[in-house]
Amino acid sequence: MRIPSGCAIAAVISKEGRRMTGEKIIEAMKPMHDRSNGLGGGFAGYGIYPEYKDFYAFHMFFDCRDTRKSCEAFLKEHYEIVKGEIIPRRKMPEITDEPIVWRYFLTPLPSVLASLQLDEKEFVARTVMKINTEMKGAYVFSSGKNMGAFKAVGFPEDVGVYYRLEDYEGYSWTAHGRYPTNTPGWWGGAHPFTLLDYSVVHNGEISSYDANRRYIEMFGYKCNLKTDTEVITYILDYLIRRQGLTPEEAANVIAAPFWSTIEGKKEGYDREKLMYLRKVFPSLLVTGPFSIILGFDGGLMALNDRLKLRSMVVGEKDDKVFIASEEAAIRVMEPDAENIWSPSGGEPVVIRVKEGQY
């Protein structure tokens, strides 16, 4: 049965940078159980690897031991691997068809960066694209510093228990329960989708996917994880990291105001900026119903499509901000949440941790 409004998203962040375990974000997904169908669940945590905060954390799926050994040999040629290990998990009957789930803490070799004349973030991004595109049976599904994604085929509350998220502490968490409508349910296709420290969870459908994909692949990105959401992550990486836009400005590209809205604004800097962004990045306008949460180093951004065709609610309590598809999920995380409100279509909600607090 097709339920086009399916999928559940949730997030919590401490503006003071206080770390919390993954238990509450798992609990938040339970009242939204029926928004997903067991074909994908996942989480992303920020600040979870303080002891390895200066190293990139590669979370990877492998189809067999030989694939892992080949990929590891490739990584050793280009990176210093500080640690490599199986990601701890629980055996659960609800989680089946498990691949090998591994993580590496690594840093690019200075000699390799010098020879290629690349900064390390661009080099890591290219490494992710190369592995996911060219190494059959190997997928990097998380590649940021001091953060990590955890995902699988299953309901999100089971996936969180499977990955033992109560053992991790982070200042920010995002979560997703999947109800795929146009794409297959498989481990690599579960949300979040990540690149470097950017992670995206998404509820909706992207009708502009092919136009967005054709444009972004001109800049070295490769969409090969069999779902439309992947392209949003690469668009945001391109706009924020490579083009230097703020998250708010990037939101005005992917959920750009209508021309009539822009023309109705008073002449001035804001109007000129909105016109500039629409003219320079027309192929990165994301159309179709969506609500997304972008996680990044030190913050979160929540965004609806400009017509607000998907639900999203925000609440607050003390130094914490909560975001979810339904208020019930927020109430599970914080029964006394205050200032519950629904963001307007196309209006980004950006929350940042105080500088120096994470």
N, C-alpha and C positions, 0 to 999 in steps of 0.2 A: 504494500500500500504506500502511496506517495503522500508525504506530509511536507509540503514545501516550506512551512514555517518552523520545521524541526530544527534541532541543534540547540545546545545550551552553552552559555559562556558565563564565566564568573571571574572575579579578581579581588584581591585585597592588597593594600599597600600601607606601610607605616611611614608617615612623613618625617618622623624622627629617626627613621632607620632602625627601629627596634625589630629584632628578628623573631619570627614565629615559626612553629613547625607546620608541616603540610596537613595536619589533621583537620583544621577547620575548613580549608578549601575543599577537602574531600567531602566533608559533611554537607557543604553548600550545594553539592551536585545531587544529593539524594532527593530533595523535593522536586527537582527538575528531571527525574529519571525518565519520564515518558516523552521527553523532548528528544531523546536519542534511542537508538535501537540495538545497541551492542556492537556496532561495526566500527567503533573507534572512540577512544577516550584518551585524554592526556593533560599534562600539567607542565608549567614552567616555573622555576623558582629562581629568584635573584638574591645574591649574597650567600649562596649555599656552600661555597667552597672557599672560605676565607684563608685556609692554609695553602691554597694553590691559586690565590687571586691574581697572580701575575702571569698565569699560564692559560692558554686556550684549552677548554674542556671539550674534547670531541666525544660525543655520545654516538655510538654506531651500531647498526644492524649488520650482521653477516649471515649468509645462508649456510655456510659450512666452515670448518676449521681451516681448510686450504685457502679459502677466500680471505679469511682474517690474516693468515700468515703472509699472503701476497701483498695485502694492503699495508700491513705493518712494515714490510720491507720497503715499500714505497715511501711511507712516512719517515722512516729512519734516514732516508737519503736527503730529506729536506727539512727535518725538524729534530730538535733535541727532545726526546721523549723522557719526561721526568718520572712518569708512572703510567702503567697500563694494567687494567684489571677488569674482571667481569663486574657489571653493575649489580649490586645485591638485589635479590628479588625473592618473593615467597612463591612457593608452588601453590597454584590455585586452579581448581577444576574449571573455573569460568574463563581462564586465559589459556588458549590453545594455539597450536601451530607456532610455537615460540622460535624466533631466530636466535642466533648468538647475540647477546646484548653486551657491548663492551664500552669502556671509556678510556681515553688517553688524556693525560695532562701534558701539554707540549708547547714548545715555542719555536718559531722559525729560526733556522741557522743564519747568522749574520752574513756568512759568505754567500749563501743562496740569494738573500735579499739584495746584496750588493751587486751580484752578477746580473740579476734581473732588473735592478733599479726600480724596485717596488717597495711601497711601505708595507708593514706587516699585515695590516687589515686587508688590503687588496690581495696580498699573496694568499692569506687564509681563505678568503672568499673564492679565489680561483681554485684552490685545492679542493674545496667542497664541491664546486661545480665539476671538476675533473673526476673525482671519485664517484659522484652520483651519476655521472653521464657515461663514463668509460669503464668502470670496474664492475662488471656484472656480479650481482649478489652482495654488493657492499653499498651502504648508504650512511652518510653523515646526517644525523637528524638534529644535532645541536653542536654549536661551535663557538660559543662566546666565552668570555672570561667571567669567573665567579658566578656563573649561572648554568642552568641545565634544563633540558626538556626531557620528559618521561612520558612515553606514549605507547599504545598497544591497541589491538583489536579487542574490544570489550566495553562494558559500561564504565564510565569514569570512576565511580566509587570503588569498583573492583580494581581498576588500573592503579589507583592511588595506593590501595592496600598491597597490591602486587609489587609495586616499586618501593614499599616501606617508606613512604614519604614522612612518616612521623619521626624518622631518624634524621631528617634534614631541617635546617632552620634558615629562613630567608626573610628579607625585609619586604619582599613583594612576591605574590603568587598569582598565576592565571590558570584557568581550567577550561576544559571543553568536553562536551558530550556530543557525539556525532550522529547525525541522521543523514547519510549520504543520499543525494537525490539523482545525481548524474554521473557519479564516479564510483569506482569499486571501494569496498571496505577492505583495507589491508594495512599492515603495520606502518609502512612509510607514509600512507595517506591520512593517518590520524593527525589531529591537531595537538599541539601548536606546530606551526611551520616556523623555522628559524633560519637566520643567517647572522653570524657573528653574535652580537648581543641583542639583536632584534628578534622578537617572537610575536606571532599573530595567531589569535583564535578568532573564529568567524562563524557567524550564523547568517545564512542567506545563500544567494546564487549570484554569480557574476555573469551577466549577459554580454559584457564587453570583453570576456576573457581572451578570445582569439586576437582581437586588436591590441589589447594590453600585452599579451604574450609576444606577438610579432615585434612590437616596438622594444620591449625590454630585452629581448634576446639579441638585439643589435649591439648591446653593450656588454656581452659576454655571459649573461645569465642564461641558464638552461632550465626549462620547466619540464621535469621528467618524473614527478611524483604522483601523477595521475589524478590531480584534483585542481580545481580552479583557485582555491585559496592560496596556493603556493605563490602565485604571481603577485599577490598583494605584498608579501614579505619582500620580494625583490624590488618592487616599485618603491617601497618605503626606504629600503637600504640605498637605492639609487638616489632618491631625492634628498635624504637626510645626510648620509655619509658622503656620497660622491658629489652631490650638487650643493651641499652646505645649507639646506633649508632647515628651518625649525620644524618640530612636529606639527605645530599649528599651521605653518605654511604648506607643509606636505598634505595636511588634511584639506586645505583649500585647492589642492590639485586633484586628489582622488575623489573628493566629494564637492567639487567646485560649485559655487552658487550659479544659478541660472543667469544668463546674460541680462534678462530683464531685472533681476535683483541687483546685479552690479550697476546697471545703468541708473537704477533708482537711488543709488547712494549719492551723497553729496560729493562734489569734486574734491579731491585731496589724495593724500598718500594711500589710504586704505583702498580707495576705488582704483587707483592706478596700479597698486600691487596685485589686486585681484584680476584685473584685466591682463596684466603681464603674465601671471601664472597660467591663466586660461589659454593665452596665445602661444606660450612657449612649450607647454606640456599637454597639448590637446589629446594625445593618444594615451595619456595616463589617467584620464577621467574613468573612474570605475562606475559602471551603470548596473542597475539591478538592485534588488533589496539586499541590504546587508547591515549588520552591526558587528563591529570588530573591537577587539582590545589589543593594542600594541604594547608589548613590554619592551623596555629598553634600559640601559644602564642608568639607574637612578630615577626611574619614573615609569608611568603608565599613561597611555592615551586611549580614551574610549571615543568611538565615532560611529554614528549612524549614517546611512545614505541620506541624501538631501531631501527625500520625501518621507523619511522615517517609516519605512515599511517593515522594520523589525523592531522588536521590543528591546529596551535597555533601561535599567534603573540604576541610580547612584544614591548612596547613603553615606553618612559620616558618623563617627563617634570618636571623641578625643583626637588623637593624632592619626587615626586610621580612616581610609576612604574605601568603600566597598562598591563594586560594580557587578551587575548580574542581569541575566535575561528576565528574571522575576524577583519581585520584592521578597518572596518567601526564602530565596537563597541568601539574601542579605540578612534576614532575621535569624537564620540558622547560625550565621557567623557572629552576629551581634544583635541579640534580641532588643536592645535599647538603642538601636541605630536612629539617628536624627537626620533632619533635612533630606528626607527621601524625595527624589525628584527624577523626572525623565528628561534627558537632554533633547534638545530640538534637532531635527534633521540637519545634517551637515555641520553641526556646531561641535567642534572637538572639546573634550574634557581632558585636560592635561594635568597630571599630578606629579610633582617632583619631590624627591626626598631632599631635606635640607643638606646643603653642600657640606661635605666632610662627615656625614652621619652614616655612611655605609662603606 
